[in-house]
Amino acid sequence: MPGVVSGIFTRLVILSGRKFSASSSCLNVNIILFHPAEVELPLSGNDARSRHILTVLKRGAGDSFDAGLVNGPRGKATLEAIGADGALHLSFAWGAEPAPLAPIRLLVGLPRPQTARDILREGASLGIEAMEFVRTERGEPSYAQSSLWSSREWETLLTTGAAQAFCTRLPVVRHGHTLAEALAAPAQGARLALDNYEASQPLSRVGLPAGAQVTIAIGSERGWTATERDLLLRRGFLFVHLGERVLRTETACVAAISLLRAKLGLS
């Protein structure tokens, strides 16, 4: 089923009564994020964030650390006390909100789950506003049934990526639609598609005005079919390439997003 996703930081996520253990990389962050509903309550001692605050940051009563509200401001959290049950009692002082996300939408053929994990995390780190994982003709149908999607693991990956970048803003993520369904909406801004076979120019030479809205489409691991290329052309996409080298999907995503950020004048 198609879905729209967002998330909050946690290593052990509990959603709809189901649990999963996320990668230990969830703790490699530069800011600790909280959902707005959490800041009025003590933070359980069993929460991965509590363990990170106490054992990695080595904070004690009276100490502060960088904190942020998901899709809200950054600021400082102060550890006021540790309860008898191990819960952390925190206070917060909020500052300015981070800059808006880059006006870049990534449209990518649904890849194998580990590749999708990398794209979710790095896309959030690079600060793009939206990612959509679409079913393509050459894609493996079973990838859509991965626990990555059914357990909602992607929520942790988004927040881990944002926290790595010292940011609170999370991209909107959609999954489960076909390419045709994803392209049905009216075009907004520039539309580019990576294709090593049909592209007439490199992405590096495409002119884009600062602040423009851009959609970049990247095929599944086996590339676009002729039918999909025709559809992309009809929907106003320009085929571009990243050079002669054939790249892994996650590498192409990071390279394309980085080039687009530079072209849009984003730091």
Protein Blocks (a to p, Z undefined) as FASTA:
>chain_A
ZZdddddddfbdceehiacdddfklmmccbdcddfklmmpccdfkbmklmmmmmmnopae
hiacddddehiacdddddfbdcfkopacdddddddddddddfbdcddddddfklmmmmmm
mmmmnopabdcddddfkbcfklmmpmklmnommmmmmmmmmmmnopabdcdddehiafkl
mmmpccehjdddddfklpcbdfklpccdehiacddddddfkopafklmmmmmmnopacdd
ebjbdcdfklmmmmmmmmmmmmnopZZ
